[in-house]
Amino acid sequence: METPSKATLPLLILLLLMISLGLIAKPCDAATNVLYSGQRLSTGQSLREGNYILLMQSNCNLVLYNGNYILWSTGTQYMGTNCYLTVTYDARLIIYDSSGRPVWTSNTYQSYKENNIVI
């Protein structure tokens, strides 16, 4: 299972903090910018808000874009096929391959009952 490198971990923590505080996007019920715990972001699907796009690419890499610029990625390209992202009830982001094998996790734990990603 791929875990965040020391270089990307601070950026991931900052990104998750900004998302949870609503600094990246205003709270919204639009299905295009929210992934609730228990839902999937499958290959080719994305969350969008303004210029920000969180895309589950066909090569199994989860990438955050600002327009055409890559801000962050999981670095999981070619680690699986038909991969999908989920948000667990304890606030972890996990990418699974088509066989259900986890290929990456954010290793972020919270004790809240419901968690989601808002872009």
Rosetta constraint file for C-alpha pairs under 8 A:
AtomPair CA 1 CA 102 HARMONIC 6.20 0.50
AtomPair CA 1 CA 103 HARMONIC 4.73 0.50
AtomPair CA 1 CA 104 HARMONIC 5.44 0.50
AtomPair CA 1 CA 105 HARMONIC 7.50 0.50
AtomPair CA 2 CA 76 HARMONIC 7.46 0.50
AtomPair CA 2 CA 103 HARMONIC 5.63 0.50
AtomPair CA 2 CA 104 HARMONIC 4.52 0.50
AtomPair CA 2 CA 105 HARMONIC 6.89 0.50
AtomPair CA 3 CA 104 HARMONIC 5.78 0.50
AtomPair CA 3 CA 105 HARMONIC 5.95 0.50
AtomPair CA 3 CA 106 HARMONIC 6.80 0.50
AtomPair CA 3 CA 107 HARMONIC 7.55 0.50
AtomPair CA 4 CA 8 HARMONIC 5.97 0.50
AtomPair CA 4 CA 9 HARMONIC 5.40 0.50
AtomPair CA 4 CA 74 HARMONIC 7.24 0.50
AtomPair CA 4 CA 104 HARMONIC 8.00 0.50
AtomPair CA 4 CA 105 HARMONIC 7.70 0.50
AtomPair CA 4 CA 106 HARMONIC 6.72 0.50
AtomPair CA 5 CA 9 HARMONIC 5.93 0.50
AtomPair CA 6 CA 10 HARMONIC 7.41 0.50
AtomPair CA 7 CA 11 HARMONIC 7.71 0.50
AtomPair CA 8 CA 12 HARMONIC 6.13 0.50
AtomPair CA 8 CA 72 HARMONIC 7.91 0.50
AtomPair CA 9 CA 13 HARMONIC 6.12 0.50
AtomPair CA 10 CA 14 HARMONIC 6.09 0.50
AtomPair CA 11 CA 15 HARMONIC 6.01 0.50
AtomPair CA 11 CA 72 HARMONIC 7.73 0.50
AtomPair CA 12 CA 16 HARMONIC 6.11 0.50
AtomPair CA 12 CA 72 HARMONIC 7.89 0.50
AtomPair CA 12 CA 106 HARMONIC 7.88 0.50
AtomPair CA 13 CA 17 HARMONIC 6.04 0.50
AtomPair CA 14 CA 18 HARMONIC 6.04 0.50
AtomPair CA 15 CA 19 HARMONIC 6.11 0.50
AtomPair CA 16 CA 20 HARMONIC 6.03 0.50
AtomPair CA 17 CA 21 HARMONIC 6.08 0.50
AtomPair CA 18 CA 22 HARMONIC 6.06 0.50
AtomPair CA 18 CA 23 HARMONIC 5.01 0.50
AtomPair CA 18 CA 24 HARMONIC 5.92 0.50
AtomPair CA 19 CA 23 HARMONIC 6.06 0.50
AtomPair CA 19 CA 24 HARMONIC 5.65 0.50
AtomPair CA 19 CA 25 HARMONIC 7.06 0.50
AtomPair CA 19 CA 117 HARMONIC 7.03 0.50
AtomPair CA 19 CA 118 HARMONIC 6.17 0.50
AtomPair CA 19 CA 119 HARMONIC 6.91 0.50
AtomPair CA 20 CA 117 HARMONIC 7.80 0.50
AtomPair CA 20 CA 118 HARMONIC 7.76 0.50
AtomPair CA 22 CA 26 HARMONIC 5.68 0.50
AtomPair CA 22 CA 27 HARMONIC 6.66 0.50
AtomPair CA 22 CA 118 HARMONIC 7.90 0.50
AtomPair CA 24 CA 119 HARMONIC 6.60 0.50
AtomPair CA 25 CA 49 HARMONIC 6.81 0.50
AtomPair CA 25 CA 118 HARMONIC 6.87 0.50
AtomPair CA 25 CA 119 HARMONIC 5.59 0.50
AtomPair CA 27 CA 118 HARMONIC 7.22 0.50
AtomPair CA 28 CA 33 HARMONIC 7.51 0.50
AtomPair CA 28 CA 34 HARMONIC 7.63 0.50
AtomPair CA 28 CA 118 HARMONIC 7.90 0.50
AtomPair CA 29 CA 33 HARMONIC 7.99 0.50
AtomPair CA 29 CA 34 HARMONIC 7.23 0.50
AtomPair CA 30 CA 34 HARMONIC 6.86 0.50
AtomPair CA 31 CA 35 HARMONIC 7.69 0.50
AtomPair CA 32 CA 46 HARMONIC 7.47 0.50
AtomPair CA 32 CA 47 HARMONIC 5.29 0.50
AtomPair CA 32 CA 48 HARMONIC 5.75 0.50
AtomPair CA 32 CA 49 HARMONIC 7.73 0.50
AtomPair CA 33 CA 47 HARMONIC 4.46 0.50
AtomPair CA 33 CA 48 HARMONIC 4.89 0.50
AtomPair CA 33 CA 49 HARMONIC 5.91 0.50
AtomPair CA 33 CA 117 HARMONIC 7.89 0.50
AtomPair CA 33 CA 118 HARMONIC 5.60 0.50
AtomPair CA 33 CA 119 HARMONIC 5.06 0.50
AtomPair CA 34 CA 47 HARMONIC 6.56 0.50
AtomPair CA 34 CA 116 HARMONIC 6.77 0.50
AtomPair CA 34 CA 117 HARMONIC 5.53 0.50
AtomPair CA 34 CA 118 HARMONIC 4.57 0.50
AtomPair CA 34 CA 119 HARMONIC 6.52 0.50
AtomPair CA 35 CA 39 HARMONIC 6.29 0.50
AtomPair CA 35 CA 40 HARMONIC 7.32 0.50
AtomPair CA 35 CA 41 HARMONIC 7.31 0.50
AtomPair CA 35 CA 47 HARMONIC 7.57 0.50
AtomPair CA 35 CA 87 HARMONIC 7.37 0.50
AtomPair CA 35 CA 116 HARMONIC 5.43 0.50
AtomPair CA 35 CA 117 HARMONIC 5.09 0.50
AtomPair CA 35 CA 118 HARMONIC 6.67 0.50
AtomPair CA 36 CA 87 HARMONIC 6.67 0.50
AtomPair CA 36 CA 114 HARMONIC 7.85 0.50
AtomPair CA 36 CA 115 HARMONIC 6.32 0.50
AtomPair CA 36 CA 116 HARMONIC 4.24 0.50
AtomPair CA 36 CA 117 HARMONIC 6.49 0.50
AtomPair CA 37 CA 86 HARMONIC 6.85 0.50
AtomPair CA 37 CA 87 HARMONIC 4.55 0.50
AtomPair CA 37 CA 88 HARMONIC 5.22 0.50
AtomPair CA 37 CA 89 HARMONIC 5.65 0.50
AtomPair CA 37 CA 91 HARMONIC 7.80 0.50
AtomPair CA 37 CA 114 HARMONIC 6.40 0.50
AtomPair CA 37 CA 115 HARMONIC 5.34 0.50
AtomPair CA 37 CA 116 HARMONIC 5.35 0.50
AtomPair CA 38 CA 86 HARMONIC 6.39 0.50
AtomPair CA 38 CA 87 HARMONIC 6.11 0.50
AtomPair CA 38 CA 88 HARMONIC 6.14 0.50
AtomPair CA 38 CA 89 HARMONIC 7.29 0.50
AtomPair CA 39 CA 86 HARMONIC 5.97 0.50
AtomPair CA 39 CA 87 HARMONIC 6.99 0.50
AtomPair CA 40 CA 84 HARMONIC 6.15 0.50
AtomPair CA 40 CA 85 HARMONIC 5.54 0.50
AtomPair CA 40 CA 86 HARMONIC 4.94 0.50
AtomPair CA 40 CA 87 HARMONIC 7.73 0.50
AtomPair CA 41 CA 45 HARMONIC 5.83 0.50
AtomPair CA 41 CA 46 HARMONIC 6.82 0.50
AtomPair CA 41 CA 56 HARMONIC 6.67 0.50
AtomPair CA 41 CA 84 HARMONIC 5.40 0.50
AtomPair CA 41 CA 85 HARMONIC 4.97 0.50
AtomPair CA 41 CA 86 HARMONIC 6.53 0.50
AtomPair CA 42 CA 56 HARMONIC 6.29 0.50
AtomPair CA 42 CA 82 HARMONIC 7.26 0.50
AtomPair CA 42 CA 83 HARMONIC 6.34 0.50
AtomPair CA 42 CA 84 HARMONIC 4.25 0.50
AtomPair CA 42 CA 85 HARMONIC 6.46 0.50
AtomPair CA 43 CA 56 HARMONIC 5.10 0.50
AtomPair CA 43 CA 57 HARMONIC 5.56 0.50
AtomPair CA 43 CA 58 HARMONIC 5.22 0.50
AtomPair CA 43 CA 60 HARMONIC 7.24 0.50
AtomPair CA 43 CA 82 HARMONIC 5.70 0.50
AtomPair CA 43 CA 83 HARMONIC 5.79 0.50
AtomPair CA 43 CA 84 HARMONIC 5.93 0.50
AtomPair CA 44 CA 55 HARMONIC 6.84 0.50
AtomPair CA 44 CA 56 HARMONIC 5.64 0.50
AtomPair CA 44 CA 57 HARMONIC 5.45 0.50
AtomPair CA 44 CA 58 HARMONIC 5.99 0.50
AtomPair CA 45 CA 55 HARMONIC 6.08 0.50
AtomPair CA 45 CA 56 HARMONIC 5.86 0.50
AtomPair CA 45 CA 57 HARMONIC 7.72 0.50
AtomPair CA 46 CA 53 HARMONIC 6.43 0.50
AtomPair CA 46 CA 54 HARMONIC 5.33 0.50
AtomPair CA 46 CA 55 HARMONIC 4.31 0.50
AtomPair CA 46 CA 56 HARMONIC 6.25 0.50
AtomPair CA 47 CA 53 HARMONIC 5.68 0.50
AtomPair CA 47 CA 54 HARMONIC 5.12 0.50
AtomPair CA 47 CA 55 HARMONIC 6.67 0.50
AtomPair CA 47 CA 118 HARMONIC 7.92 0.50
AtomPair CA 47 CA 119 HARMONIC 6.25 0.50
AtomPair CA 48 CA 52 HARMONIC 5.72 0.50
AtomPair CA 48 CA 53 HARMONIC 4.59 0.50
AtomPair CA 48 CA 54 HARMONIC 6.55 0.50
AtomPair CA 48 CA 119 HARMONIC 6.00 0.50
AtomPair CA 49 CA 53 HARMONIC 6.66 0.50
AtomPair CA 49 CA 119 HARMONIC 5.50 0.50
AtomPair CA 51 CA 65 HARMONIC 7.66 0.50
AtomPair CA 51 CA 66 HARMONIC 5.21 0.50
AtomPair CA 51 CA 67 HARMONIC 5.02 0.50
AtomPair CA 52 CA 64 HARMONIC 7.03 0.50
AtomPair CA 52 CA 65 HARMONIC 5.54 0.50
AtomPair CA 52 CA 66 HARMONIC 4.60 0.50
AtomPair CA 52 CA 67 HARMONIC 6.42 0.50
AtomPair CA 52 CA 119 HARMONIC 6.95 0.50
AtomPair CA 53 CA 63 HARMONIC 7.94 0.50
AtomPair CA 53 CA 64 HARMONIC 5.65 0.50
AtomPair CA 53 CA 65 HARMONIC 5.04 0.50
AtomPair CA 53 CA 66 HARMONIC 6.51 0.50
AtomPair CA 53 CA 67 HARMONIC 7.50 0.50
AtomPair CA 53 CA 119 HARMONIC 7.44 0.50
AtomPair CA 54 CA 62 HARMONIC 7.03 0.50
AtomPair CA 54 CA 63 HARMONIC 5.65 0.50
AtomPair CA 54 CA 64 HARMONIC 4.39 0.50
AtomPair CA 54 CA 65 HARMONIC 6.34 0.50
AtomPair CA 54 CA 119 HARMONIC 7.44 0.50
AtomPair CA 55 CA 62 HARMONIC 5.70 0.50
AtomPair CA 55 CA 63 HARMONIC 5.33 0.50
AtomPair CA 55 CA 64 HARMONIC 6.44 0.50
AtomPair CA 55 CA 65 HARMONIC 7.87 0.50
AtomPair CA 56 CA 60 HARMONIC 6.60 0.50
AtomPair CA 56 CA 61 HARMONIC 6.12 0.50
AtomPair CA 56 CA 62 HARMONIC 4.59 0.50
AtomPair CA 56 CA 63 HARMONIC 6.63 0.50
AtomPair CA 56 CA 83 HARMONIC 7.65 0.50
AtomPair CA 56 CA 84 HARMONIC 6.83 0.50
AtomPair CA 56 CA 85 HARMONIC 7.27 0.50
AtomPair CA 57 CA 61 HARMONIC 5.38 0.50
AtomPair CA 57 CA 62 HARMONIC 6.07 0.50
AtomPair CA 57 CA 63 HARMONIC 7.33 0.50
AtomPair CA 58 CA 81 HARMONIC 7.29 0.50
AtomPair CA 58 CA 82 HARMONIC 6.76 0.50
AtomPair CA 58 CA 83 HARMONIC 7.52 0.50
AtomPair CA 59 CA 76 HARMONIC 7.92 0.50
AtomPair CA 59 CA 77 HARMONIC 5.04 0.50
AtomPair CA 59 CA 78 HARMONIC 5.14 0.50
AtomPair CA 59 CA 79 HARMONIC 7.65 0.50
AtomPair CA 59 CA 80 HARMONIC 7.26 0.50
AtomPair CA 59 CA 81 HARMONIC 6.75 0.50
AtomPair CA 60 CA 76 HARMONIC 5.90 0.50
AtomPair CA 60 CA 77 HARMONIC 5.07 0.50
AtomPair CA 60 CA 78 HARMONIC 5.95 0.50
AtomPair CA 60 CA 79 HARMONIC 6.36 0.50
AtomPair CA 60 CA 80 HARMONIC 5.86 0.50
AtomPair CA 60 CA 81 HARMONIC 6.26 0.50
AtomPair CA 60 CA 82 HARMONIC 7.00 0.50
AtomPair CA 60 CA 83 HARMONIC 5.24 0.50
AtomPair CA 60 CA 84 HARMONIC 7.61 0.50
AtomPair CA 60 CA 97 HARMONIC 7.62 0.50
AtomPair CA 61 CA 73 HARMONIC 6.77 0.50
AtomPair CA 61 CA 74 HARMONIC 6.00 0.50
AtomPair CA 61 CA 75 HARMONIC 5.99 0.50
AtomPair CA 61 CA 76 HARMONIC 4.71 0.50
AtomPair CA 61 CA 77 HARMONIC 4.51 0.50
AtomPair CA 61 CA 78 HARMONIC 7.54 0.50
AtomPair CA 62 CA 73 HARMONIC 5.53 0.50
AtomPair CA 62 CA 74 HARMONIC 5.53 0.50
AtomPair CA 62 CA 75 HARMONIC 7.59 0.50
AtomPair CA 62 CA 76 HARMONIC 7.35 0.50
AtomPair CA 62 CA 85 HARMONIC 8.00 0.50
AtomPair CA 63 CA 70 HARMONIC 6.92 0.50
AtomPair CA 63 CA 71 HARMONIC 7.68 0.50
AtomPair CA 63 CA 72 HARMONIC 5.86 0.50
AtomPair CA 63 CA 73 HARMONIC 4.26 0.50
AtomPair CA 63 CA 74 HARMONIC 6.73 0.50
AtomPair CA 64 CA 70 HARMONIC 6.03 0.50
AtomPair CA 64 CA 71 HARMONIC 5.57 0.50
AtomPair CA 64 CA 72 HARMONIC 5.20 0.50
AtomPair CA 64 CA 73 HARMONIC 6.16 0.50
AtomPair CA 65 CA 69 HARMONIC 5.44 0.50
AtomPair CA 65 CA 70 HARMONIC 4.55 0.50
AtomPair CA 65 CA 71 HARMONIC 5.48 0.50
AtomPair CA 65 CA 72 HARMONIC 7.26 0.50
AtomPair CA 66 CA 70 HARMONIC 6.48 0.50
AtomPair CA 66 CA 71 HARMONIC 6.61 0.50
AtomPair CA 74 CA 104 HARMONIC 7.49 0.50
AtomPair CA 76 CA 103 HARMONIC 7.29 0.50
AtomPair CA 76 CA 104 HARMONIC 7.22 0.50
AtomPair CA 79 CA 97 HARMONIC 7.85 0.50
AtomPair CA 79 CA 103 HARMONIC 6.79 0.50
AtomPair CA 80 CA 97 HARMONIC 5.07 0.50
AtomPair CA 80 CA 98 HARMONIC 7.15 0.50
AtomPair CA 80 CA 103 HARMONIC 7.55 0.50
AtomPair CA 81 CA 97 HARMONIC 5.71 0.50
AtomPair CA 81 CA 98 HARMONIC 5.85 0.50
AtomPair CA 82 CA 97 HARMONIC 6.03 0.50
AtomPair CA 82 CA 98 HARMONIC 5.16 0.50
AtomPair CA 83 CA 95 HARMONIC 6.54 0.50
AtomPair CA 83 CA 96 HARMONIC 5.41 0.50
AtomPair CA 83 CA 97 HARMONIC 4.22 0.50
AtomPair CA 83 CA 98 HARMONIC 5.68 0.50
AtomPair CA 84 CA 95 HARMONIC 5.46 0.50
AtomPair CA 84 CA 96 HARMONIC 5.50 0.50
AtomPair CA 84 CA 97 HARMONIC 6.62 0.50
AtomPair CA 84 CA 98 HARMONIC 7.90 0.50
AtomPair CA 85 CA 93 HARMONIC 6.80 0.50
AtomPair CA 85 CA 94 HARMONIC 5.59 0.50
AtomPair CA 85 CA 95 HARMONIC 4.42 0.50
AtomPair CA 85 CA 96 HARMONIC 6.53 0.50
AtomPair CA 86 CA 93 HARMONIC 5.78 0.50
AtomPair CA 86 CA 94 HARMONIC 5.41 0.50
AtomPair CA 86 CA 95 HARMONIC 6.51 0.50
AtomPair CA 87 CA 91 HARMONIC 6.11 0.50
AtomPair CA 87 CA 92 HARMONIC 5.70 0.50
AtomPair CA 87 CA 93 HARMONIC 4.76 0.50
AtomPair CA 87 CA 94 HARMONIC 6.56 0.50
AtomPair CA 87 CA 115 HARMONIC 6.99 0.50
AtomPair CA 87 CA 116 HARMONIC 6.39 0.50
AtomPair CA 87 CA 117 HARMONIC 7.51 0.50
AtomPair CA 88 CA 92 HARMONIC 5.27 0.50
AtomPair CA 88 CA 93 HARMONIC 6.52 0.50
AtomPair CA 88 CA 94 HARMONIC 7.61 0.50
AtomPair CA 88 CA 115 HARMONIC 7.20 0.50
AtomPair CA 89 CA 112 HARMONIC 7.25 0.50
AtomPair CA 89 CA 113 HARMONIC 6.13 0.50
AtomPair CA 89 CA 114 HARMONIC 5.58 0.50
AtomPair CA 89 CA 115 HARMONIC 5.85 0.50
AtomPair CA 90 CA 109 HARMONIC 5.41 0.50
AtomPair CA 90 CA 110 HARMONIC 5.06 0.50
AtomPair CA 90 CA 111 HARMONIC 5.73 0.50
AtomPair CA 90 CA 112 HARMONIC 6.42 0.50
AtomPair CA 90 CA 113 HARMONIC 7.24 0.50
AtomPair CA 90 CA 114 HARMONIC 7.69 0.50
AtomPair CA 90 CA 115 HARMONIC 7.16 0.50
AtomPair CA 91 CA 108 HARMONIC 6.24 0.50
AtomPair CA 91 CA 109 HARMONIC 5.34 0.50
AtomPair CA 91 CA 110 HARMONIC 5.45 0.50
AtomPair CA 91 CA 111 HARMONIC 7.83 0.50
AtomPair CA 91 CA 112 HARMONIC 7.63 0.50
AtomPair CA 91 CA 114 HARMONIC 7.97 0.50
AtomPair CA 91 CA 115 HARMONIC 5.58 0.50
AtomPair CA 91 CA 116 HARMONIC 7.48 0.50
AtomPair CA 92 CA 105 HARMONIC 6.75 0.50
AtomPair CA 92 CA 106 HARMONIC 5.73 0.50
AtomPair CA 92 CA 107 HARMONIC 5.95 0.50
AtomPair CA 92 CA 108 HARMONIC 5.07 0.50
AtomPair CA 92 CA 109 HARMONIC 5.80 0.50
AtomPair CA 92 CA 110 HARMONIC 7.97 0.50
AtomPair CA 93 CA 105 HARMONIC 5.59 0.50
AtomPair CA 93 CA 106 HARMONIC 5.23 0.50
AtomPair CA 93 CA 107 HARMONIC 7.55 0.50
AtomPair CA 93 CA 108 HARMONIC 7.55 0.50
AtomPair CA 94 CA 102 HARMONIC 6.68 0.50
AtomPair CA 94 CA 103 HARMONIC 7.66 0.50
AtomPair CA 94 CA 104 HARMONIC 5.72 0.50
AtomPair CA 94 CA 105 HARMONIC 4.39 0.50
AtomPair CA 94 CA 106 HARMONIC 6.58 0.50
AtomPair CA 95 CA 102 HARMONIC 5.75 0.50
AtomPair CA 95 CA 103 HARMONIC 5.73 0.50
AtomPair CA 95 CA 104 HARMONIC 5.21 0.50
AtomPair CA 95 CA 105 HARMONIC 6.45 0.50
AtomPair CA 96 CA 100 HARMONIC 5.34 0.50
AtomPair CA 96 CA 101 HARMONIC 5.29 0.50
AtomPair CA 96 CA 102 HARMONIC 4.25 0.50
AtomPair CA 96 CA 103 HARMONIC 5.62 0.50
AtomPair CA 96 CA 104 HARMONIC 7.29 0.50
AtomPair CA 97 CA 101 HARMONIC 5.47 0.50
AtomPair CA 97 CA 102 HARMONIC 6.44 0.50
AtomPair CA 97 CA 103 HARMONIC 6.69 0.50
